[in-house]
Amino acid sequence: MRSMRTDVAIGDVSWTTLKSLIPFLTEFKQRMAAALLCLVLAKVASVGLPFILKHIVDDLDHISELGTVVAIPLGLLLAYGLVRFSNVLFGELRDTLFGRVTERAMRRIGLKVFNHLHSLDLDFHLNRRTGGLSRDIERGTNGIAFLLRFMVFNIVPTLLEIGMVIGLLLWNYQVWYAVIVGVAVVCYVAYSIMATEWRTRFVREANQAESQTSTRAIDSLLNYETVKYFTNEEYEARHYDSELADWEQARRKNRLSLFALNGGQAFVIAAAMTSAMVLAARDVSLGAMTLGDFVLINAFMMQIFMPLNFLGFVYREMKGSMANIENMFRLMDVAPKVTDRPQAVGLEVIGGEVEFKDVSFRYHNERPILTGVSFKIPAKSKVAVVGSSGAGKSTLAKILFRFYDVERGAVLIDGQDIRSVTQKSLRQAIGVVPQDTVLFNVSIFENVRYGKVDASDVEVWEAIRMAHLEEFVKQLPNGADTIVGERGLKLSGGEKQRVAIARTLLKRPPIMVFDEATSSLDSRSERIILQAIAEISRQQTSLVIAHRLSTIVDADNIVVLDQGRVVEQGRHEELLRHNGHYARLWRIQQEEPAEEML
């Protein structure tokens, strides 16, 4: 069963989520300590600036002798410049020191997501939306980077600075200045929280619309040839424009809500600063404050609302980031349906015997695919599975590879239930040549080497030769260095299958599965590949899932499936003599070789 995180919510900050980020921050403890020290020094310098400015103004206002005017304000001005430079310098040092922490955290989280995606079962990947998934991961990673960088090092320090300023105003001036600042801060924070909570749903709608738009575009481009075959460019454009229209509407709502938020915040700041300036001007006119005090109050008001305004920005972005990482954290909590048991051990392949024992399986409850399937593949023998489309032939390969677990029964390798061994050891022991071959967008040579990433060039070329790929490679301008294109689209179906066969031959596992491995080959190439498969079958256990019966006449045993059940099995000649289901399929293919089995 797939589990979903419940503590990540868009309307509030998930402290469980934030707590999960702590291990990513503690890898560089010394750097974090140094960054915190720089942060404190920057805040001290920031709070000291208005006092230096006050003394400069008071000295200029009261001292009239030329020598004193030059000596005292000049020293204060130099001190003002030094403190201001120190404020900026310590802030930059803080960002530089913490940058390494943030980048390493992004790297660790990105790797964790990548590994988790590969740990999920085939059913998840068959139902995923590639474009939307990539956008969700990108936004989620960026959102986490924002939280690590700004929330940890800005929200608490900003509140600390506000507290320091209020305390200094209370200590040096009448209480009303502190009251004005306190009330303004409370109103600003309360309004920011309420307005942000209100507009977060618009952020989510915009993100969802963007993901859907990206999904539609990528899906259409991946199926470029199909679009061209049916001249559906206008149809695709209309659908894409419809998705863009939803995105435009969502962005408009997001923009208008941001305007309301920023407008309200600006009003609070303007009202507070105006009130403080009016009060300060009155005190100066009454002689209760100096002109320097007036400048200090003005500087403090600007200084306190700059970080407060930034605090509002951080909170808004934090809420947006939480909305962005919602899907990624839910993705991280998706549990794979196929998992290793706690006591799972490595598979020990002695001979390579495979047995399907009373196997039943269904993808959906209403439609059984396999029912009570039982047959054995003796070690180093070749067994073929044939039947009409939808009989469950390819499902057997997926179950053997543990893309899915059986509903009832068991699959055994040398007597070991494949559910009791680790998936890694099981899949290392099985080589698969799939019906639908997908290649990486690298060279032919590197695609073949993928079967054994540490293989030597000699081994790779030997696999290329055995797969009847050598002649084709030599005809290419760049030879084996030819880039195959995304998903191997630059190669024909037969060429891709030969690359897949070469890749599996290079792996040389004790058990081989050929799932319609020659369905896209011409007759000449098919004969050569069948010879290679025959040679492999003498050394390894082979399960061949076949469409064309002529390709498996030499099999040691042929299992015939019909509607998910084994209806016949035996050698080719025996099954023809039996004159049953296999014989009927054979006659159909002999009379109409090009006809697909129905």
N, C-alpha and C positions, 0 to 999 in steps of 0.2 A: 504494500500500500504506500502511496506517495504521501509524505507528511508535509504540512505547510506551516511556516512560521506565523505565529499569531501576535507576537510582540512588536512587529514592525508596523507602525500605523502612520498614515500621512498626517493625521490631525494632531499628533503629539510626537515628542521626541522619544524614541525607544532607548531607554538606558541600557537595556540588554544588548542592543546593537552597538551602542557606544562602548560598553564594557568589552565587547568582543574585539575592539580595535586596540586595546591596551597592549596585548602581546606584540603587536606590530610596532609599537612605539618604544618598547623597552630594549630593543636590540642595541641601540646606541645610547646608553644611559649617560655617559660622560658628555656627549654632544648635547643631549637634552638639558643637562645641568648647566652647561656653558650658555646655551640659548636662553634659559631662564634667567641667569645672571645678567646677560645683556639686556633682557627685557626689563628687569628691575631698574638697571642703570638708566635706560632710556626713559622710563617713567619718571624717575627722580629728576633727570635733566629737564623733562617736559614741564613738570610742576614748578621748577625753579626759574624758568624763563620769565614769567610775568613779574616776579619780584625784582629781577634785575632791570626789567623794563620800567618798573615803577620808580626805582632809584635814579635811573637815567633822566626820566622826565622831571622828577622833583629837583634834581641838581641843576638841570637846564633852566628851571623856573626860578630858582632862588639864588644861585651863585652868579655873580656878575663880574668878578675879577678875571681878567684874561688868563693868567697862569693857572688858576684853579679850574677854570672852565675847560682848559685844554687837558689838564692832568686827570681830574676825577672822571668826567664823562668818557674820556678816551679809554680809561681802564675798564669802566663798566661796559662800554661798547665792545671792547675786545673780549671781555668775559661773556657778554651776550652772544657774540659770534661763536666763541668756543663751546658754550653750552648747547647752542643750537646745532652746531656741527656734531657734537657728541650725541645728541638725541638721534640725529639721522644715522650716524655711524653705528651706534649700538643697535638700532633697528635693522640696519642692513646686515650686521654681523649675526643677529638673531635669525633673520630669514635665511642667510647662507648656511648657518649651522643646522637649522631645522630642515633645510631643503633636502639634505641627505637622508634624514629620517623619513620624510614624506615619500621620496622617490623609492627608497627600499620597501616601504610599506605597500606602495602601489605595485611594485614588482611581486612581492609575496602574495598579495591578494589576487593579482592577475593570474599568477601561476596556480593558486588554489582554485580559482574559478575554472581555469582551463582543465586541470586534472579532474575536477568534479564533473565537467561535461563529458569527458571521456569515460568516466565511471558509470554514467547513466546507461540504461538499457536501450536496446534497439527501438523499442516501442516509442520512447521519448523522442528519439531523433527522427523517426518517421513522421511524427506529428509536429515537429518544431517549425517555427517560422524563421528562416535563416536571417532575413533582413532585419526583422524586428528584434530578434535575439541579439544580433551584433550591436544594434543601437542601444538596447537596454543595458548590455554589458559595458559599452563605452561610457554611457551616461552614469551608470552606477559606479564605475571606477573613478571617474572624474569627481563624482559627488563625494566619494569616500576621501579622495585627496583634499577636497575643500574642507571637509569636517576635520581631518587631521591637522591641516595647516592653520585654518582660521579659528575654528571653535576652541581648540585647545590653547592657542597662544594669543587670542584676542578678546574673547568674551569676558573671561575672568579678569584679565589685566585691565580691561576697559572699565568694568565695574569697580575695580580697586582704585583706579584713577579718579573716577567720579566721587568715591568715598573720601579720598584724600583732599580733593578740591572743596567739598562741602565742609570737611573738618577745618581746613585753613580759613574758609570764609567765616565760620562760626568763631574761630579763635581771634581773628583780626578785625572783624566788622560786626555790625548789628545783625540780629538773627534773620531779618527779612531777606537778605541775599541768599542765605542757605535755604530758606523756605521756598523762595522762587525757584532755585535750582532743583530742590527736592521734588516740588510739585510738578515741575516741567519734566523731570526724569520719569516720574511715575506715570504721568499722562502720556508721554511719548512711548514708553515701553508698553503700557496697556493698550494704546491705540495700535501700535505695531503688531502686537500679538493678535488682537481681534481681527484686524484687517488682513493679516497674513493667513490666519486660519480660514477666513472667508475666501481668499483668492487662491488657496492651495489647490482647490478642485479644478480651477482653470489651468493651473500648471500641469496637473495630471491629465486633463483632457488634451492639452497641447502636446504633451509627450506621447500619449496614446495615438493621437492623430499622426504625429511624426513617425512613430514606429510602423503604423499601418501603411503610410505612404512609402516608406523605405522598403517594407516587405513587398508591396505591390510592384515597385520599380525593379527590385532585384529578381523577383520571380519571373517577371516579364522578360528581362534581359537574359536570364538563364535559359529561357525557352525561346530564344531568338529565332531559331530555325522553324519551330512550330508556328510562331506568329507569322513568319514569311510564307510558310506552306499554305496557310489559309487566308492570307492577305488581311489579317486582323489588326493592322497597325492603328487604324482609327478607333477600333473597339478598345484596344489597350489604352490608347491615349484618352478616350472618354472616361474609362475607369480610373486611370491615374489622375486625371483632372478632377474627378469626383472626390478622390482621396485628398487632393491638394485643396479643394474647396473646404472640406471639413477642417483641414489643418489651418487654413486662412481664418476661418471663423473662430477656431479655438485660440489662435494667436491674437486675434482682435480682442476677444474677451480678456485674455491674459494682459494685454497692453493697457486696456482701459482700467482694469482692476489695479494695475501697478500705478497708474496715474492717480487714482483715488488714494492709494497708500502713501505715495510720495507727497501729494498735496497736503494731506492731513499732518504728516510729520513736519513739513515745512512750516505750517501754521503754528504748531506747538513751539518750534524753535524760535520763530519770529516773535511770537507773543512773549516768550520768556526773556529773550534778549532785550526787547523793547522795554519791558517792565523793569529789568535790572538797570538799564541805562537811564531811565527816567528817575529811578530812586537814587542812583549815583550822582546824577546831575543836580538833583535837589540837595544832596548832602554837600556837594562841592560849593554850591551857591550859599549854603548856610555856614560854610567854614568848618563843617564836621569832617570833611575829607579833603585831601590834596588832589591836585590835578593828576599826580602819579597814581593815586588810589583809583581815580576814575579810569585811567588807562589799564590798571591792573584788573579791575572788575571786568572791563570790556574784553581784555585778553583771556581772563579765566572763562568768561561766558562762551567765547568763540572756541577756546581750547576744550571746554567740557562738551560742547555740542558737536565738535568734529568727531571725537571717538564715539559719542552717542549716536550720531548719524551713521557712523561706520558699524556700530552695534546693530542698528536697524537693518543695514545692508547684510550683515553677517547672519542675522536671524532669518531674514527673507531667503537668503541663499541656502541657509541651513535647512529650512523647510523644503525648498526646492530640491536640495540634495537628498533629503530623506524620501521625497517623492520619487526621485530618480533611482535611488538604490533599492526601493521597495521590491521591484521585480527581480533584481539581481539576488537579493537575500532570499526571496522566495525560491528562486532557482537553486540557490545553494542548499535549501532545505528539501528539495525534491529527492526522495530516496529511491535508489534503483530497485527495480523489482527482482533482479537477479543479483544475489550477493553471495559471498563466501560464508560458509558456516564458521562459527568460532573455532571449531576443532578441525577445520579443513587442512589437509596436508597436500604435498606436491604429488602429482600423478606419476606413477612408476610404470613406464611402458616396457613390458617384457617382450611380447611378440607383436602386439598391436591389434588383438582381437577386439572387435566391436560388436555389441549385441543390443538390439532394441527389444525390450521385454515388456509386452503388453502395454505399449505406449498409447496414451490418449491425450489429445491436446485440442484446444480451441482458442482462437484469438478473441472471439466474442461469445458470450453465453448462448446466444441463439443459433450459432453456426459451428458445429463440431468439424474439425479439420482432419484429425486422425482418431481412429477408434480401434483400440486393441491391436496395434501393429506390433508384430513380433517377427524378427529374422536376425540372423547372425552373419557377420562378416569375419571369416577365419583370418588369422594373421597372415599377412603377405598374399592375400587373395584379392580378386577383383569382383565386386558385387555391383550390379546395376539396378537402378530403380526406374521403372517406366510406368506410364499411365497417362490418362487424358489430362488436359489442363484443369487445375483446381483439385487434383486428386491428393495433393499434399506432399509431392515429391521434394520441392525446395524447402518445405517446412522441416523435413527430416534433417537437412543440413544445418538449418538454424538451431534446431534442438541439440544436435550433436556438438555444435560450437558453443552452446549455452547462451545464445542470444535470448532464448526463452527457456523456462523450465517446464517440464511435462506436468500435465494435470494429474495423470495417473500412470503407474508403471515406472520404468527406469531405463536409463541408457548406461550400459556398462562398457568399460574399456579394460581388458584383461581382468575382468571380474570386479573392477572398482566403479562404484556409482559415481558418475561425473559430478553429482551434486555434493559429494563428500570431499572433493579435491579443489584446489584453488583454480580460479578461472585462468590465471596467468599460465600455470603449468599445463592446463588442458589445452589452451589455445596455442601454446608453443609446440604441442605435439601434433597439431592438425594444420595442414595446408589447404587453402580453399581457392579454387579458381571459380569466381562467381559468374553468373549469367550476364549481369549488367556490370561491366568493368568501369571503374572510375579511377582516373590517374591524377597524380599531382601535377601542377603546372611547372614542372622542371623538365630536365632532359630525359630522353628515353633511357639512357644509361643509369641515371639516378633513380628512375622509376623501377627499373629491374633490381638495382642494388637494395631497394627498400625491403625486399624479401629477407635480406641478411645485411644489415647496415654496416657490419664490419668485414664484409666479404672483400677479397682481393679483386683486382681488375680481371685477373685470369679466370676466377670463378664466375664473375658476372658474364664475361664473354662466352664461357662454356654454357651457361644457362641460356643466353641469347641464341647460341648455335642449336641447342636441343629444342628450342621453341620455334625453329625455322624462321627466325627473325633476322638472321645475319645478312641474308641477301637483300632484304628490304632496307636495312640500316645502311648498307654500303651505297645504295642508290641515292640517299639523301645528301644534299650539299654539305650539311654539317654533321653527317653521320650519326653516331650514337649521342652526340651532344645536341641534337635537335630538340627544341622545346615543344612539348606536346599540346600546350594550351590549357586553359581552365577546363578541368574535368576530362582532359584528353580529347577535346573537340577537334583538334587538328588531325587526328588519326581516324581511319575508318574503323568500323566495328570489329572487323577481323584483325586489323593491326593492333587494336587495343587488347583484344583477347589474347593475342600472341605475347604481348608485353606482360599481361597478367599471368599467363602460363609460365613464362620465363621467370617472373618474380617468385612464383610458388616453387618452381623447380630449384631455384637458388636456395630456398629455405630448407628443402629436403627433410620434411618432417616424417615421422614413422607412419602417419595416417594422412591420406590425401582425399580431398573431396572435389570432384569435378561437377559443377552445377551447370549443365548445358554448355560445357567449355568449348565446344566446336560449333556452336549454332550459327556463328557469323563468319565461318571460314569457307573458302572455296574448296572444291573437291580435292585439288592437289595438296593444298596446305593441310586440309583435314586428314588426309592419309598419313602425312608425315607426323602430324601432331599425335595421331592415334598410335603410331609406332612408338613415339616417345612415351605416351601414357602406358602402352603395353610394357615397355622396358621398366618404367617406374613401378608398375603393378607387380612385377616379379620380385621387387625388393621391398615394397611398402604395401600396407593395407590401403585399398582404394575403394571409395564409394563413388560411383558414377551415376549422376542423375541425367537421364538422356531423353531427348525428344525424338531424334532419329534412331530407330531401332537398329539400323545397319551399322551404327558405331559401337554397338555393345554385343555383337554376336559372339565375341570371344570371351565374354564374361564367365567367371566360374559359377555364378548364380545370378539369375535375373528375378527381381521381385516386382510383381505387377500390382499396382495400386488402383483401386477404383472407389471413388467417393470416400477416401480416407481409410479404406480397409485393404488388407492383403488378400487378393483373390486367387493369385497363383504365384508360384516360384519354382525355378528350375533352370536348367541350361536351355540354350536357344532351341536345339533340336527336340528336346523333351517337350517344351512348351508348344512347338509347332505340331508335334504329334498329338498333344492333348486337345488341340483344336478348340481352345477356349478364347478368353479375352485377348491374350497376347497374339494368338494366331490371327484374330480378326484385325487387330491393329497392324500387324505385319502385312496382311493382304492389302489393306487400305493404302499403306505407304508404298508398297510395290506397284500398285496400279496408278497411284497419283503421288509421285515422290515429293512434289512441291506443296502438296496440301497439308495444312496444319491439322493436328489432331484436335478434334472438337471436344 
